[in-house]
């Protein structure tokens, strides 16, 4: 009920009439001419001293000076606002495993000859060599 009463009071209250303004409106101010960045850089380039004279006295073409000033503006923009920052490394929720001390790789049992196998092979070679020599001696002795 209270909001309805408040709304009725606001709507029923007459607004006071506005008095006519006798003061004349101030004339609008002309918009201030803003100098573009390119024009400012161009005027700075023309004012640069080159030896005993300035760039404007060297009478370079305006097109050339505009290109120079444009490149100055571009390089300034790139050095200030186009900064390349590397992405941060993502953080993994699991910590990396602790590195174990490196050991020599384990080879399968048949890939590397063992000392025992070498000894057996050597004994077999000596026995076969001795039998060969004995057989040759026996063949010579029987024929003589």
C-alpha positions in Angstrom: 0.0 0.0 0.0 2.8 2.3 0.8 4.4 2.2 -2.7 1.1 3.0 -4.3 0.6 6.0 -2.0 4.1 7.3 -2.8 3.5 6.9 -6.5 0.2 8.7 -6.3 1.8 11.6 -4.4 4.6 12.0 -7.0 2.2 12.0 -9.9 -0.2 14.4 -8.2 2.5 17.0 -7.4 2.6 19.6 -10.2 6.0 20.4 -11.6 6.9 24.1 -11.2 6.9 26.0 -14.4 10.3 26.9 -15.7 11.0 30.6 -15.9 11.9 31.9 -19.3 15.6 32.4 -19.6 16.5 36.0 -20.3 20.2 35.2 -20.7 21.3 34.6 -24.2 23.0 31.4 -24.9 26.7 31.7 -25.3 27.9 31.2 -28.9 29.2 27.8 -29.5 33.0 27.6 -29.3 34.6 26.5 -32.5 36.0 23.0 -32.3 39.7 23.0 -31.6 41.8 21.6 -34.4 43.6 18.6 -33.2 46.9 17.8 -34.9 47.2 14.2 -36.0 50.2 12.2 -34.8 51.4 11.9 -38.4 51.4 15.7 -38.8 53.2 16.2 -35.5 55.9 13.7 -36.5 56.2 15.2 -39.9 56.7 18.7 -38.4 59.3 17.3 -36.0 61.1 15.6 -38.9 61.1 18.8 -40.9 62.6 20.6 -37.9 65.4 18.2 -37.4 68.9 19.7 -37.9 71.1 18.1 -40.5 74.5 19.7 -40.2 74.1 23.5 -40.4 70.6 23.3 -41.9 67.3 21.7 -41.2 65.5 19.0 -43.2 62.9 21.5 -44.6 65.8 23.5 -46.1 67.0 20.4 -47.9 63.8 20.5 -49.9 63.0 16.8 -49.8 59.6 15.9 -51.5 56.7 15.9 -49.1 55.8 12.3 -50.1 59.2 11.1 -49.0 59.0 12.9 -45.7 55.5 11.5 -45.1 56.8 8.0 -45.7 59.7 8.6 -43.2 57.3 10.0 -40.6 54.9 7.1 -41.2 57.7 4.6 -40.5 58.7 6.4 -37.4 55.1 6.2 -36.1 54.9 2.5 -37.0 58.2 1.6 -35.3 57.1 3.6 -32.2 53.8 1.7 -32.1 55.5 -1.7 -32.5 58.0 -1.0 -29.8 55.4 0.3 -27.3 52.3 -1.8 -28.0 53.3 -4.9 -29.9 55.5 -6.4 -27.3 55.7 -10.2 -27.7 55.7 -12.0 -24.5 56.2 -15.8 -24.4 53.4 -17.9 -23.0 54.0 -19.2 -19.5 54.8 -22.9 -19.2 51.7 -24.8 -18.1 51.8 -26.1 -14.6 51.1 -29.8 -14.4 49.1 -31.0 -11.4 51.4 -34.0 -10.9 55.0 -33.2 -10.0 57.6 -34.8 -12.3 59.1 -38.1 -11.0 62.4 -38.0 -9.3 65.2 -38.9 -11.7 66.8 -42.2 -10.9 70.5 -42.6 -11.3 71.3 -43.8 -14.8 72.5 -47.3 -15.1 73.7 -49.3 -18.0 70.9 -50.8 -20.0 70.1 -54.4 -19.2 70.6 -56.7 -22.3 68.7 -59.9 -22.8 70.4 -63.1 -21.8 71.3 -64.4 -25.2 72.6 -61.1 -26.7 76.1 -61.0 -25.0 78.3 -63.9 -24.8 79.0 -64.9 -21.2 82.4 -65.9 -19.8 81.3 -69.4 -19.2 80.2 -69.8 -22.9 83.6 -68.5 -24.0 85.5 -71.0 -21.8 83.5 -73.9 -23.1 84.0 -72.8 -26.7 87.7 -72.5 -26.1 88.0 -76.0 -24.6 86.0 -77.5 -27.5 88.3 -75.8 -30.0 91.5 -77.1 -28.2 90.1 -80.6 -28.0 89.1 -80.6 -31.7 92.5 -79.2 -32.7 94.3 -81.9 -30.7 92.2 -84.6 -32.3 92.9 -83.2 -35.7 96.7 -83.2 -35.0 96.5 -86.7 -33.6 94.6 -88.0 -36.6 97.2 -86.5 -39.0 100.1 -87.9 -37.0 98.5 -91.3 -37.0 97.9 -91.2 -40.8 101.6 -90.3 -41.3 102.9 -92.9 -39.0 101.0 -95.7 -40.6 102.2 -94.9 -44.1 105.9 -94.7 -43.2 
